[in-house]
Amino acid sequence: MNFKTLGSISIVAGTAIGGGMLALPLATAALGIVPAILLLIVIWGISAYTSLLMLEINLRTGIGDNVHAITGKTLGKVGQLIQGGSFLSLLFALTMVYLMGGSSLLETRLAPLGLNLSNQAAVLLFTLVFGGIIAVGVSWIDKVSRVLFTAMVVLLVLVVAFLLPDVNLSTALTNTMSEVAQGNELTHLWLAAIPVVFTSFGFHVCIATIVRYLDGDAISLRKVLLIGSTIPLVCYILWLLVTLGTLGGSTVHQLGGSLPKLVMALQGLVESQIVSQFIDIFANLALITSFLGVTMSLFDYVAELTRARSDVAGRIQTWLITFIPPLLCALFYPDGFFQVLGFAAIPLVVMIIFLPIVMALKQRPQNLGGYQVMGGMPALIIAGIIGVLIVIAQLMVALG
């Protein structure tokens, strides 16, 4: 396995893990560990399948095409409008999520050093430092992502190893949802958890970029997507065991969706200052790797949509369009991390389930050859039903 393939796996896994790693305990605390893990496995299955479906469509349409061009060739202008609206709203929402989450963790990180930043200053600093990496191109993002992702995985292993002895497995596995919520409240928490878990596997936004980066090598790309999507599943399961098995579902539920509170609660479990720093750095790396994957895809899409030149002026123009809208939202809506991550599920369903199904139904009768994901029509129908259920869950949560 070459370095480009390894780098691509790190981009896929890192894009998924960021916000999901930190939001999952907050979203699933009331469900109990076993139901939460079962939900993770189901969502992982649909995410892995739809990623391979998007790979099939991308390879048949044209290597090097972005999602906008792919949709235009397959579904015309109407499809492009639907796809464009979904893609932009999804990536702007996710970028906003990571700016809010990253800035809140940055504030907490710098406070012990005597740097008491306001939320607005932290958002701006995070955007300029880590957003600046996006302007240099995918090859550099690959290198940075590879280093950061490796460091994140190492820290995750260390944190899990230190916290696992504190996990009360029998209590965690027998923990029932009724201990935290009952009746209508429990139903609401289930509905709220489904979109957040689904969004936590939203690595699909970088598929078109990676197809171009790996020159359309179907075997390598299939390996990248399957390994890249399975790594987050394993990490999420371990993370839920550690967080819910040590803090307890009711304690995590009472944190109210606050990332800094979750990090501080975990730090309170360990006596070692070094391990406490590991937890803090890990939380920051989880967000940064996901931020890089999402914003790389948004930057690429905006560049293609605006037909921007690849010179310095063109890249600055693309950078401003990429970051100004989510930056403004993050500045004036600083506490919406958890809520916005759930909202992102609706455009994500449209983009990675509904539209790919329609495109596959249009492409497959043409017998274009090449790679095709297994499952046929039954798999497409099951994927469509799951997509409808996710949208219904999000709408019911939004409507109260």
C-alpha positions as semicolon CSV with decimal commas, in nm:
position;residue;x (nm);y (nm);z (nm)
1;M;0,000;0,000;0,000
2;N;0,167;0,327;-0,115
3;F;0,179;0,660;0,063
4;K;-0,091;0,817;-0,157
5;T;-0,331;0,538;-0,066
6;L;-0,246;0,569;0,303
7;G;-0,289;0,946;0,284
8;S;-0,627;0,905;0,115
9;I;-0,740;0,662;0,386
10;S;-0,638;0,917;0,649
11;I;-0,837;1,190;0,470
12;V;-1,151;0,969;0,453
13;A;-1,125;0,850;0,813
14;G;-1,018;1,191;0,943
15;T;-1,307;1,365;0,766
16;A;-1,555;1,135;0,940
17;I;-1,397;1,114;1,283
18;G;-1,368;1,482;1,375
19;G;-1,705;1,615;1,481
20;G;-1,851;1,267;1,512
21;M;-1,600;1,151;1,769
22;L;-1,686;1,437;2,001
23;A;-2,059;1,460;1,933
24;L;-2,147;1,089;1,951
25;P;-2,125;1,046;2,330
26;L;-2,336;1,359;2,370
27;A;-2,593;1,237;2,117
28;T;-2,620;0,874;2,228
29;A;-2,573;0,901;2,605
30;A;-2,943;0,842;2,673
31;L;-2,966;0,534;2,451
32;G;-2,729;0,302;2,636
33;I;-2,408;0,154;2,496
34;V;-2,552;-0,155;2,324
35;P;-2,830;0,029;2,132
36;A;-2,581;0,304;2,043
37;I;-2,330;0,053;1,903
38;L;-2,602;-0,125;1,702
39;L;-2,709;0,211;1,558
40;L;-2,345;0,284;1,469
41;I;-2,311;-0,046;1,281
42;V;-2,631;0,008;1,080
43;I;-2,532;0,363;0,984
44;W;-2,178;0,250;0,898
45;G;-2,323;-0,014;0,665
46;I;-2,535;0,236;0,471
47;S;-2,246;0,485;0,462
48;A;-1,997;0,232;0,326
49;Y;-2,248;0,116;0,062
50;T;-2,334;0,467;-0,055
51;S;-1,964;0,560;-0,074
52;L;-1,905;0,268;-0,312
53;L;-2,217;0,368;-0,507
54;M;-2,077;0,719;-0,546
55;L;-1,744;0,568;-0,655
56;E;-1,924;0,364;-0,923
57;I;-2,098;0,675;-1,056
58;N;-1,783;0,887;-1,044
59;L;-1,570;0,637;-1,234
60;R;-1,833;0,593;-1,505
61;T;-1,889;0,965;-1,546
62;G;-1,529;1,083;-1,564
63;I;-1,214;1,081;-1,352
64;G;-1,135;1,435;-1,241
65;D;-1,496;1,554;-1,236
66;N;-1,627;1,714;-0,920
67;V;-1,974;1,628;-0,788
68;H;-2,123;1,925;-0,972
69;A;-1,997;1,803;-1,310
70;I;-2,090;1,442;-1,232
71;T;-2,448;1,538;-1,147
72;G;-2,477;1,762;-1,452
73;K;-2,367;1,486;-1,689
74;T;-2,610;1,238;-1,532
75;L;-2,916;1,438;-1,421
76;G;-2,887;1,771;-1,606
77;K;-2,944;2,122;-1,472
78;V;-3,228;2,029;-1,235
79;G;-3,015;1,763;-1,072
80;Q;-2,727;2,010;-1,047
81;L;-2,946;2,264;-0,869
82;I;-3,065;2,006;-0,616
83;Q;-2,717;1,868;-0,570
84;G;-2,555;2,211;-0,553
85;G;-2,797;2,336;-0,289
86;S;-2,754;2,020;-0,081
87;F;-2,375;2,015;-0,117
88;L;-2,322;2,379;-0,029
89;S;-2,564;2,376;0,266
90;L;-2,403;2,055;0,397
91;L;-2,043;2,172;0,370
92;F;-2,115;2,524;0,494
93;A;-2,300;2,372;0,790
94;L;-2,018;2,127;0,867
95;T;-1,753;2,399;0,830
96;M;-1,953;2,614;1,070
97;V;-1,972;2,319;1,312
98;Y;-1,596;2,269;1,311
99;L;-1,526;2,641;1,346
100;M;-1,750;2,652;1,654
101;G;-1,616;2,330;1,803
102;G;-1,254;2,414;1,719
103;S;-1,277;2,764;1,862
104;S;-1,435;2,646;2,191
105;L;-1,161;2,387;2,237
106;L;-0,898;2,645;2,139
107;E;-1,024;2,880;2,410
108;T;-0,997;2,603;2,668
109;R;-0,653;2,503;2,540
110;L;-0,506;2,855;2,556
111;A;-0,660;2,963;2,889
112;P;-0,399;2,783;3,107
113;L;-0,129;2,965;2,910
114;G;-0,274;3,301;3,016
115;L;-0,431;3,372;2,675
116;N;-0,796;3,445;2,744
117;L;-0,947;3,479;2,398
118;S;-1,303;3,582;2,334
119;N;-1,511;3,337;2,134
120;Q;-1,499;3,566;1,830
121;A;-1,119;3,595;1,848
122;A;-1,085;3,216;1,885
123;V;-1,306;3,158;1,580
124;L;-1,100;3,400;1,371
125;L;-0,769;3,250;1,487
126;F;-0,883;2,895;1,415
127;T;-1,006;2,996;1,069
128;L;-0,689;3,180;0,971
129;V;-0,444;2,916;1,099
130;F;-0,613;2,593;0,991
131;G;-0,818;2,738;0,707
132;G;-0,497;2,874;0,557
133;I;-0,375;2,519;0,497
134;I;-0,663;2,464;0,254
135;A;-0,535;2,724;0,008
136;V;-0,212;2,533;-0,060
137;G;-0,373;2,233;-0,234
138;V;-0,466;1,867;-0,184
139;S;-0,111;1,728;-0,194
140;W;-0,013;1,938;0,107
141;I;-0,342;1,862;0,284
142;D;-0,263;1,492;0,228
143;K;0,075;1,532;0,401
144;V;-0,063;1,738;0,690
145;S;-0,366;1,512;0,728
146;R;-0,146;1,201;0,731
147;V;0,065;1,339;1,018
148;L;-0,228;1,473;1,220
149;F;-0,439;1,162;1,168
150;T;-0,154;0,935;1,277
151;A;-0,101;1,148;1,588
152;M;-0,475;1,140;1,659
153;V;-0,493;0,760;1,634
154;V;-0,189;0,721;1,860
155;L;-0,345;0,953;2,118
156;L;-0,679;0,772;2,091
157;V;-0,506;0,441;2,164
158;L;-0,326;0,594;2,464
159;V;-0,639;0,761;2,601
160;V;-0,847;0,444;2,560
161;A;-0,571;0,235;2,720
162;F;-0,558;0,467;3,024
163;L;-0,936;0,495;3,064
164;L;-1,037;0,134;2,991
165;P;-0,944;0,013;3,342
166;D;-1,203;0,261;3,476
167;V;-1,479;0,123;3,252
168;N;-1,740;-0,069;3,449
169;L;-1,836;-0,304;3,167
170;S;-2,114;-0,488;3,350
171;T;-2,279;-0,163;3,453
172;A;-2,229;-0,013;3,107
173;L;-2,378;-0,310;2,923
174;T;-2,676;-0,336;3,157
175;N;-2,737;0,038;3,154
176;T;-3,092;0,093;3,032
177;M;-3,229;0,391;2,849
178;S;-3,496;0,436;3,117
179;E;-3,226;0,544;3,361
180;V;-3,187;0,868;3,166
181;A;-3,520;0,925;2,992
182;Q;-3,861;0,769;2,941
183;G;-4,162;0,794;2,714
184;N;-4,178;1,086;2,473
185;E;-3,844;1,224;2,593
186;L;-3,672;0,894;2,508
187;T;-3,836;0,887;2,165
188;H;-3,714;1,241;2,103
189;L;-3,359;1,146;2,206
190;W;-3,362;0,847;1,969
191;L;-3,481;1,068;1,683
192;A;-3,216;1,330;1,764
193;A;-2,937;1,069;1,778
194;I;-3,003;0,913;1,435
195;P;-2,913;1,222;1,222
196;V;-2,605;1,298;1,434
197;V;-2,475;0,940;1,400
198;F;-2,542;0,950;1,025
199;T;-2,357;1,281;0,987
200;S;-2,066;1,132;1,184
201;F;-1,998;0,904;0,886
202;G;-2,020;1,189;0,635
203;F;-1,684;1,138;0,466
204;H;-1,843;1,122;0,119
205;V;-1,773;1,488;0,050
206;C;-1,411;1,409;-0,033
207;I;-1,472;1,111;-0,268
208;A;-1,453;1,306;-0,597
209;T;-1,128;1,474;-0,490
210;I;-0,972;1,142;-0,389
211;V;-1,082;0,974;-0,716
212;R;-0,889;1,243;-0,901
213;Y;-0,594;1,219;-0,662
214;L;-0,562;0,841;-0,711
215;D;-0,615;0,865;-1,088
216;G;-0,932;0,658;-1,085
217;D;-0,768;0,335;-0,962
218;A;-1,085;0,140;-0,873
219;I;-0,910;-0,127;-0,665
220;S;-0,720;0,127;-0,454
221;L;-1,026;0,353;-0,421
222;R;-1,250;0,068;-0,303
223;K;-0,985;-0,022;-0,045
224;V;-0,956;0,343;0,063
225;L;-1,332;0,381;0,114
226;L;-1,385;0,052;0,297
227;I;-1,084;0,090;0,527
228;G;-1,139;0,463;0,566
229;S;-1,502;0,412;0,675
230;T;-1,426;0,115;0,904
231;I;-1,160;0,300;1,104
232;P;-1,418;0,554;1,232
233;L;-1,657;0,268;1,325
234;V;-1,391;0,100;1,540
235;C;-1,283;0,432;1,692
236;Y;-1,643;0,531;1,768
237;I;-1,719;0,201;1,942
238;L;-1,406;0,226;2,158
239;W;-1,479;0,591;2,232
240;L;-1,837;0,519;2,342
241;L;-1,719;0,236;2,566
242;V;-1,467;0,469;2,729
243;T;-1,686;0,778;2,765
244;L;-2,019;0,619;2,857
245;G;-1,855;0,334;3,047
246;T;-1,660;0,570;3,273
247;L;-1,869;0,885;3,304
248;G;-2,206;0,713;3,270
249;G;-2,487;0,794;3,028
250;S;-2,675;1,021;3,268
251;T;-2,364;1,230;3,341
252;V;-2,282;1,276;2,972
253;H;-2,647;1,356;2,898
254;Q;-2,638;1,633;3,159
255;L;-2,344;1,805;2,986
256;G;-2,595;1,963;2,747
257;G;-2,396;1,903;2,429
258;S;-2,091;2,102;2,543
259;L;-1,758;1,983;2,397
260;P;-1,534;2,158;2,652
261;K;-1,742;2,008;2,937
262;L;-1,706;1,660;2,789
263;V;-1,329;1,702;2,758
264;M;-1,299;1,839;3,113
265;A;-1,517;1,556;3,251
266;L;-1,286;1,298;3,092
267;Q;-0,978;1,483;3,218
268;G;-1,128;1,468;3,567
269;L;-1,114;1,087;3,556
270;V;-0,735;1,071;3,530
271;E;-0,476;1,166;3,788
272;S;-0,191;1,202;3,539
273;Q;-0,140;1,550;3,397
274;I;0,017;1,394;3,087
275;V;-0,292;1,182;3,013
276;S;-0,508;1,489;3,073
277;Q;-0,308;1,669;2,803
278;F;-0,343;1,367;2,574
279;I;-0,724;1,395;2,600
280;D;-0,712;1,767;2,524
281;I;-0,478;1,730;2,225
282;F;-0,676;1,434;2,092
283;A;-1,001;1,635;2,098
284;N;-0,832;1,915;1,903
285;L;-0,679;1,681;1,646
286;A;-1,012;1,504;1,593
287;L;-1,171;1,833;1,494
288;I;-0,879;1,958;1,285
289;T;-0,853;1,643;1,069
290;S;-1,225;1,653;0,995
291;F;-1,211;2,027;0,932
292;L;-0,935;1,979;0,673
293;G;-1,126;1,706;0,485
294;V;-1,455;1,897;0,474
295;T;-1,309;2,236;0,381
296;M;-1,081;2,081;0,117
297;S;-1,393;1,944;-0,055
298;L;-1,579;2,275;-0,020
299;F;-1,281;2,470;-0,157
300;D;-1,258;2,236;-0,459
301;Y;-1,630;2,263;-0,524
302;V;-1,637;2,643;-0,501
303;A;-1,335;2,666;-0,735
304;E;-1,511;2,453;-0,998
305;L;-1,845;2,630;-0,952
306;T;-1,694;2,977;-0,994
307;R;-1,439;2,864;-1,258
308;A;-1,171;3,033;-1,049
309;R;-0,815;3,051;-1,181
310;S;-0,548;2,846;-1,003
311;D;-0,320;3,147;-0,948
312;V;-0,281;3,331;-0,617
313;A;-0,567;3,576;-0,684
314;G;-0,801;3,297;-0,786
315;R;-0,722;3,088;-0,478
316;I;-0,772;3,387;-0,247
317;Q;-1,112;3,450;-0,408
318;T;-1,209;3,085;-0,364
319;W;-1,083;3,086;-0,003
320;L;-1,298;3,388;0,085
321;I;-1,612;3,233;-0,067
322;T;-1,535;2,908;0,117
323;F;-1,486;3,054;0,463
324;I;-1,673;3,386;0,495
325;P;-2,032;3,244;0,514
326;P;-1,961;2,977;0,781
327;L;-1,729;3,219;0,963
328;L;-2,006;3,477;0,998
329;C;-2,247;3,210;1,125
330;A;-1,991;3,080;1,376
331;L;-1,927;3,433;1,504
332;F;-2,294;3,507;1,567
333;Y;-2,420;3,159;1,662
334;P;-2,136;3,022;1,877
335;D;-2,326;2,758;2,077
336;G;-2,491;2,557;1,802
337;F;-2,238;2,273;1,752
338;F;-2,469;1,985;1,838
339;Q;-2,781;2,129;1,672
340;V;-2,611;2,217;1,343
341;L;-2,442;1,876;1,318
342;G;-2,785;1,713;1,332
343;F;-2,931;1,956;1,076
344;A;-2,655;1,863;0,831
345;A;-2,811;1,516;0,800
346;I;-3,086;1,630;0,562
347;P;-2,867;1,771;0,283
348;L;-2,628;1,479;0,342
349;V;-2,909;1,228;0,280
350;V;-3,006;1,407;-0,041
351;M;-2,646;1,421;-0,159
352;I;-2,516;1,074;-0,070
353;I;-2,832;0,860;-0,081
354;F;-3,116;1,000;-0,291
355;L;-2,919;1,154;-0,580
356;P;-2,672;0,864;-0,617
357;I;-2,963;0,619;-0,630
358;V;-3,126;0,820;-0,910
359;M;-2,794;0,850;-1,095
360;A;-2,725;0,476;-1,062
361;L;-3,073;0,395;-1,194
362;K;-2,999;0,613;-1,496
363;Q;-2,644;0,487;-1,558
364;R;-2,680;0,112;-1,507
365;P;-2,918;0,041;-1,799
366;Q;-2,657;0,199;-2,032
367;N;-2,414;-0,092;-1,967
368;L;-2,113;0,140;-1,938
369;G;-1,898;-0,130;-1,778
370;G;-1,634;-0,075;-1,515
371;Y;-1,676;-0,095;-1,138
372;Q;-2,024;-0,156;-0,995
373;V;-2,107;-0,201;-0,627
374;M;-2,282;-0,524;-0,536
375;G;-2,644;-0,549;-0,420
376;G;-2,838;-0,452;-0,730
377;M;-3,190;-0,308;-0,702
378;P;-3,265;-0,448;-0,350
379;A;-2,966;-0,259;-0,207
380;L;-3,079;0,064;-0,373
381;I;-3,431;0,022;-0,229
382;I;-3,300;-0,045;0,123
383;A;-3,070;0,258;0,102
384;G;-3,361;0,476;-0,010
385;I;-3,582;0,360;0,278
386;I;-3,309;0,428;0,534
387;G;-3,258;0,774;0,383
388;V;-3,629;0,852;0,420
389;L;-3,623;0,738;0,784
390;I;-3,325;0,964;0,862
391;V;-3,498;1,266;0,707
392;I;-3,821;1,192;0,899
393;A;-3,624;1,165;1,223
394;Q;-3,457;1,503;1,167
395;L;-3,782;1,675;1,068
396;M;-3,961;1,539;1,377
397;V;-3,679;1,669;1,597
398;A;-3,689;2,011;1,424
399;L;-4,067;2,032;1,464
400;G;-4,042;1,939;1,831
